[in-house]
Amino acid sequence: MKINNTKIPNVFEVKIIEVTRCISDLKFGIPIILEHKNQKNLILSLERINKKIFNEIKNALKEVNLVITQQRANFLKLKHCKINCQNLDFNEVEKIAFDLEDVDLNAHDYYKMSNSDEKALMLLKISELIPVAIIAKVDPEMELNFHINSLKSEYIDDFLVKTNDDLHEVCSADLKLKFGRGEIKCFRSQFSKDHYAIIINSKNKKNNSKTPLVRVHSSCFTGDIFDSVKCDCHEQFYNAIKIMSEKGGGVIIYLNQEGRGIGLTNKIRVYKAQSSGFDTVEANENLGFESDARGFIIASKILKKLNINKIDLLSNNPAKAKDLTKQGIMVENVISHQFLSSDIKNYYDSKAKKLNHDIEV
C-alpha cells in the first residue's frame, strides 16, 4: 500500500485484521466467505437474518445447510449437527435453533460437521452470536452484487492465540467507593475488549499484605448492577472490596466476559431457559454453548503488568487458579468466597456438581 509514494509500515497482521472484519460483518448480518482448503462456503448468522434473506439464499445457492453445535444437537437428540435446508422453512429453522421444547425432526437429511463448519461456529461464538449458522457452498463462478469479505479458516486459530498479545495500560484514575478507596486501571489490546484492574487500598497501611489478595471477577450486568438473585456475583464483588479494604488491600481483575463468556444477549436467553426448568449448565448447553466459555489467561497478563506474580486468590472456581498457575502466577492460597442463600441454592448445587466449583451447599 502506498500513499504519496511512501510505503506504510507493515505493523498490522493481515490475518488478525481479516478475522476482525468478518466478526464485525457477522454481527450486523452481513455474510462472509470462509475458505477451507479448496472449498469456499458462504456463512451467515441465523439470528441476524430474516425469512426473506433465508429464502433468497436457499433459492440462489446449492447445498444450503443449517449447522448447530454438538451441545445443541445433544439437546435435540440428534446424532449429527448439519441439517439440509431444502425442505425447511424459516419457522422450522428458528425452532431448531432456539426452541426449548421437543422439535419434530424426523423428515430431514442430516450430515456430520466438517472442520470448516466447526470454524464457522467458532467464529459466531467469538462474535457473541448464538452458534447457529446458515452455510452454503459457493460456486467459484458465482457473481456477487456486493463485496463480501473472505477469510481463511486457519486464521481463526491465529486470532485466538494472538489476541491480547499487545496488552497495555490505557488510563488510570483514583477511585472512591462506598466500601473502600483505591485506583482503577484500564487495559486494552488492539483486537479485544477492554478489561480493568481495581486496586483496593487497605484502611490501615501497616496491614498491607506481602502476598496480595486477588479476585478475578467476570462482568455480570444483571448481578453487579441489578443485584439479581439468580447469582451471587453482586455479593462476591462488593464483599471482595470490603474484605480487601479491611484486611490489607488487594486487586480485583474485572474481565469483560459477560454470561460466562457468551455475552449479555445470550445470557438473557439462558435466563429464559432457566425459567423453563433447566439449571445453569443445561441452559447454556441446550442453547448450543459450552457450560463455561470463559478464559482467565488475560487476568494473568494484567497481574504481570501490575508486577504481581504471587497471589492469594479469592474464589470458588478451581479453573481460575489452574489458568493463572499455567501462566506463571503463583497461587499460594485459594480462599473460599461464597454467599449461599435460598434463592441460589440450586444454582450453587449445579456449579458444585457440574462445574466442579469448591462450594459447600
C-alpha positions in Angstrom: 0.0 0.0 0.0 1.4 3.4 -1.0 0.3 7.0 -0.2 2.3 9.7 -2.0 4.9 7.1 -3.0 5.5 6.2 0.7 5.0 2.7 2.0 3.0 2.3 5.2 5.0 0.1 7.6 3.5 -3.4 7.9 2.6 -3.1 11.6 -0.8 -4.8 11.2 -1.2 -8.5 10.8 -3.4 -9.2 7.8 -4.7 -12.4 9.4 -6.0 -10.6 12.5 -7.5 -7.8 10.5 -9.4 -10.1 8.3 -10.9 -12.1 11.2 -11.9 -8.8 12.9 -13.6 -7.6 9.8 -15.5 -10.8 9.4 -16.6 -10.7 13.1 -18.0 -7.2 12.5 -19.8 -8.3 9.4 -21.4 -11.3 11.1 -22.6 -9.1 14.0 -24.5 -6.9 11.5 -26.0 -9.8 9.5 -23.6 -9.4 6.6 -22.4 -12.7 5.0 -18.8 -13.8 4.8 -17.0 -16.4 2.8 -15.0 -18.9 4.7 -12.2 -20.6 2.8 -11.1 -24.1 3.9 -8.5 -25.9 1.7 -10.1 -25.7 -1.7 -13.6 -25.1 -0.6 -15.5 -21.8 -0.2 -18.6 -21.5 1.9 -21.0 -18.6 2.5 -21.6 -18.1 6.2 -24.5 -16.3 7.8 -25.6 -16.0 11.4 -29.1 -17.3 11.6 -30.1 -14.9 14.3 -29.2 -11.9 12.1 -31.2 -12.8 9.1 -35.0 -12.9 8.3 -37.3 -15.1 6.3 -36.8 -13.1 3.1 -33.0 -13.5 3.2 -33.2 -17.1 4.1 -35.5 -17.9 1.2 -33.3 -16.0 -1.3 -30.1 -17.8 -0.1 -31.9 -21.1 -0.3 -33.1 -20.4 -3.8 -29.9 -18.9 -5.2 -27.3 -21.3 -3.8 -26.6 -25.0 -3.7 -26.1 -27.2 -0.7 -27.6 -24.8 1.9 -27.4 -26.3 5.4 -28.2 -25.3 9.0 -25.3 -26.1 11.3 -25.6 -26.3 15.1 -23.2 -27.2 17.9 -22.9 -30.7 19.3 -24.3 -29.4 22.6 -27.5 -28.2 20.8 -27.6 -31.5 18.8 -27.5 -33.4 22.1 -30.4 -31.5 23.4 -32.4 -32.2 20.2 -31.4 -35.8 20.4 -29.6 -35.7 17.0 -26.6 -37.7 16.1 -25.4 -35.1 13.6 -25.2 -31.3 13.6 -25.7 -30.4 10.0 -29.3 -30.3 8.5 -30.1 -29.8 4.9 -32.4 -26.7 4.5 -34.0 -27.7 1.2 -37.2 -28.9 2.9 -37.1 -26.5 5.8 -39.0 -23.2 6.1 -37.7 -20.3 8.2 -40.0 -21.1 11.1 -38.7 -24.6 11.3 -35.1 -23.4 11.2 -35.8 -21.0 14.1 -37.4 -23.8 16.1 -34.3 -26.0 15.6 -32.1 -23.1 16.7 -34.0 -21.7 19.6 -36.9 -23.8 20.9 -36.5 -25.4 24.3 -39.3 -27.9 23.7 -39.5 -31.0 21.5 -39.0 -30.3 17.8 -40.2 -32.7 15.2 -37.0 -33.5 13.2 -37.7 -36.9 11.6 -38.2 -35.9 8.0 -34.8 -34.2 7.3 -31.4 -35.1 6.0 -28.5 -34.9 8.5 -24.7 -34.9 8.0 -21.6 -34.8 10.0 -20.0 -31.4 10.6 -16.8 -30.6 8.6 -13.8 -28.8 10.0 -14.9 -25.8 8.1 -18.4 -25.9 9.7 -16.7 -26.1 13.2 -14.6 -23.0 12.4 -17.7 -21.1 11.3 -19.4 -21.9 14.6 -16.3 -20.9 16.5 -16.4 -17.5 14.7 -20.0 -17.0 15.7 -19.1 -17.7 19.3 -16.2 -15.1 19.2 -18.8 -12.7 17.8 -21.1 -13.4 20.8 -23.8 -14.6 18.5 -25.8 -17.8 19.1 -23.8 -20.6 17.4 -26.2 -21.5 14.6 -25.1 -20.9 11.1 -26.6 -21.0 7.6 -23.8 -22.4 5.5 -23.9 -22.6 1.7 -21.4 -23.9 -0.8 -20.2 -21.1 -3.1 -19.8 -21.7 -6.8 -16.5 -20.3 -8.0 -18.2 -18.7 -11.0 -21.0 -17.1 -8.9 -21.3 -13.4 -9.4 -22.0 -11.2 -6.3 -23.6 -7.8 -6.4 -21.6 -6.5 -3.5 -18.2 -7.2 -1.9 -18.1 -10.0 0.6 -15.1 -10.3 3.0 -13.3 -13.6 2.7 -11.4 -15.4 5.4 -9.1 -18.5 5.5 -10.3 -20.8 8.3 -6.8 -21.3 9.8 -6.7 -17.5 10.5 -9.3 -18.0 13.3 -6.8 -20.1 15.4 -4.1 -17.5 14.9 -6.6 -14.8 16.1 -7.4 -16.7 19.3 -3.7 -17.2 20.1 -2.6 -13.7 19.4 -5.5 -11.7 20.8 -4.3 -9.8 23.9 -0.6 -10.3 23.0 -0.1 -6.5 22.9 -2.0 -5.8 26.2 -1.2 -2.3 27.6 -2.5 0.1 30.1 -4.6 2.8 28.6 -5.5 5.1 31.5 -6.0 5.1 35.3 -7.8 7.2 38.0 -8.2 7.4 41.7 -11.3 5.5 42.9 -13.5 6.4 45.9 -16.0 3.7 46.7 -18.7 3.1 49.4 -16.6 0.4 50.9 -13.1 1.4 50.1 -10.6 3.5 48.1 -8.0 2.8 45.6 -7.3 3.1 41.9 -8.8 1.8 38.6 -6.7 0.9 35.6 -8.0 0.2 32.1 -6.1 -2.4 29.9 -6.5 -2.9 26.2 -5.1 -4.8 23.3 -5.7 -3.8 19.7 -8.3 -6.5 18.8 -10.0 -7.3 22.1 -12.3 -5.7 24.6 -11.1 -3.5 27.5 -10.5 -5.1 30.9 -9.9 -3.5 34.3 -7.8 -3.7 37.4 -9.4 -2.3 40.6 -6.7 -1.8 43.2 -8.1 -1.5 46.7 -6.1 0.2 49.4 -6.0 -1.1 53.0 -7.6 1.2 55.5 -4.6 0.6 57.7 -1.5 0.8 55.6 0.5 -1.1 58.2 -1.6 -4.1 57.4 -0.7 -4.3 53.7 -0.2 -8.0 52.8 3.0 -9.2 51.4 1.0 -11.6 49.1 -1.8 -9.6 47.6 -5.4 -10.8 47.8 -6.9 -11.1 44.3 -10.3 -11.7 42.9 -10.8 -12.4 39.2 -14.3 -11.3 38.5 -16.1 -11.7 35.2 -18.6 -8.9 34.4 -22.2 -9.6 35.4 -24.5 -6.9 34.3 -27.6 -8.4 36.0 -25.8 -9.2 39.2 -23.2 -6.4 39.6 -25.7 -3.7 38.7 -29.2 -5.0 39.2 -28.3 -7.3 42.2 -30.1 -10.2 40.6 -30.9 -13.1 42.9 -30.2 -15.6 40.1 -26.5 -15.5 41.0 -24.1 -14.3 43.8 -22.0 -12.0 41.7 -23.1 -8.9 43.4 -22.2 -10.2 46.9 -18.9 -11.6 45.6 -17.9 -8.3 44.0 -18.9 -5.9 46.8 -17.7 -8.2 49.6 -14.3 -8.5 47.9 -14.0 -4.8 48.1 -14.9 -4.8 51.8 -12.5 -7.7 52.6 -9.6 -6.1 50.8 -10.2 -2.7 52.3 -10.3 -4.2 55.8 -7.6 -6.8 55.6 -4.5 -5.4 53.8 -5.7 -4.3 50.4 -6.0 -6.3 47.1 -6.8 -6.3 43.4 -10.0 -7.1 41.6 -9.4 -8.1 37.9 -12.6 -7.2 36.2 -12.9 -9.2 33.0 -15.2 -8.2 30.2 -16.7 -11.6 29.6 -20.4 -11.5 30.4 -22.5 -14.6 30.9 -19.6 -16.9 31.4 -18.2 -15.7 28.1 -21.3 -15.8 25.8 -22.3 -12.1 26.0 -25.3 -10.3 27.6 -27.9 -11.1 25.0 -27.2 -14.8 25.1 -27.1 -14.7 28.8 -30.7 -13.4 28.8 -31.6 -16.3 26.5 -30.0 -18.6 29.2 -32.2 -16.9 31.8 -35.3 -17.7 29.8 -34.1 -21.3 29.6 -33.6 -21.4 33.3 -37.1 -20.2 33.9 -38.3 -23.2 31.8 -36.7 -25.5 34.4 -33.1 -26.0 33.2 -30.2 -25.5 35.5 -27.4 -23.0 34.8 -25.3 -25.6 32.9 -28.2 -27.2 31.0 -29.4 -23.8 29.9 -26.1 -22.9 28.3 -25.6 -26.3 26.7 -29.1 -26.6 25.4 -28.8 -23.3 23.5 -25.5 -24.6 21.9 -22.9 -23.1 24.2 -20.2 -24.6 26.4 -21.1 -24.7 30.1 -18.4 -22.2 30.7 -16.8 -20.4 27.8 -14.5 -18.1 29.8 -10.7 -18.0 29.9 -8.6 -16.4 32.6 -5.3 -16.0 30.7 -5.9 -12.3 30.3 -6.1 -12.0 34.1 -2.6 -13.3 34.4 -1.4 -10.8 31.8 -2.9 -7.9 33.8 -1.4 -9.2 37.0 2.1 -9.3 35.4 1.6 -5.7 34.1 1.0 -4.8 37.8 4.2 -6.6 38.7 2.2 -9.2 40.7 3.5 -12.8 40.3 2.3 -14.3 43.6 -1.3 -14.1 45.0 -3.9 -15.3 47.4 -7.0 -16.0 45.2 -10.5 -15.2 46.4 -12.5 -17.7 44.5 -14.6 -21.0 44.5 -13.6 -21.8 40.9 -10.6 -24.2 40.5 -10.3 -23.3 36.8 -9.2 -19.8 37.7 -6.3 -21.0 39.9 -5.4 -23.5 37.2 -5.3 -21.0 34.4 -3.3 -18.5 36.5 -0.8 -21.1 37.6 -0.3 -22.2 34.0 0.6 -18.6 33.0 3.2 -18.3 35.7 1.2 -16.7 38.6 1.9 -18.5 41.9 -1.4 -19.1 43.7 -0.3 -19.5 47.3 -3.8 -19.9 48.8 -7.4 -20.2 47.4 -9.8 -18.6 49.8 -13.5 -19.6 49.7 -15.8 -16.8 48.6 -19.4 -18.0 48.7 -22.7 -16.4 49.7 -25.3 -19.1 49.8 -29.0 -18.1 50.0 -32.3 -19.9 49.5 -32.7 -18.1 46.1 -29.5 -19.6 44.6 -29.2 -23.0 46.3 -30.0 -24.8 43.1 -27.5 -22.6 41.2 -24.8 -23.4 43.8 -25.7 -27.1 43.6 -25.3 -27.1 39.8 -22.0 -25.2 39.9 -20.6 -27.6 42.6 -21.7 -30.8 40.8 -21.3 -29.9 37.1 -18.6 -27.2 37.1 -16.5 -28.6 40.0 -16.7 -25.3 42.0 -15.4 -25.7 45.5 -18.8 -24.9 47.2 -20.4 -26.2 50.3 -24.2 -26.4 49.7 
